[in-house]
Amino acid sequence: MLIVKSTTVFLKRFYDLNGEQIGTLTIAPG
């Protein structure tokens, strides 16, 4: 669970840095 949570946080930050382009991919898994 901790790994999943950390990954989610990382993807969220990655989304913030790169904008909506990668945001779609980030939101798709969950």
LUMLOVO-385033 format. One line per field, with one value per residue (C-alpha): x, y, z; residue number from 1. Coordinates in Angstrom, 1 decimal, padded with zeros to 4 digits. Example, Ala and Ser with C-alpha at 12.3 -4.5 7.8 and 13.67 -1.06 7.14 Angstrom:
px c(012.3:013.7)
py c(-004.5:-001.1)
pz c(007.8:007.1)
resi c(1:2)
//
This chain:
px c(000.0:002.8:004.5:001.2:000.7:004.2:003.7:000.5:002.2:005.1:002.7:000.7:003.9:004.9:001.5:002.0:005.3:004.3:000.7:-002.3:-000.3:000.8:-002.1:-004.4:-002.1:-001.8:-005.5:-006.3:-004.9:-006.7)
py c(000.0:002.4:001.8:002.5:005.7:006.9:006.2:008.1:011.1:010.9:010.8:013.7:015.8:014.6:015.8:019.2:019.6:018.5:019.6:018.0:016.1:013.4:014.2:012.1:009.1:009.7:009.9:006.8:004.2:005.6)
pz c(000.0:000.8:-002.5:-004.3:-002.3:-003.1:-006.8:-006.8:-005.1:-007.6:-010.6:-009.1:-008.9:-012.4:-013.7:-012.0:-013.7:-017.2:-017.4:-019.0:-021.6:-019.1:-016.8:-019.0:-018.6:-014.9:-014.3:-016.4:-014.1:-011.1)
resi c(1:2:3:4:5:6:7:8:9:10:11:12:13:14:15:16:17:18:19:20:21:22:23:24:25:26:27:28:29:30)
//
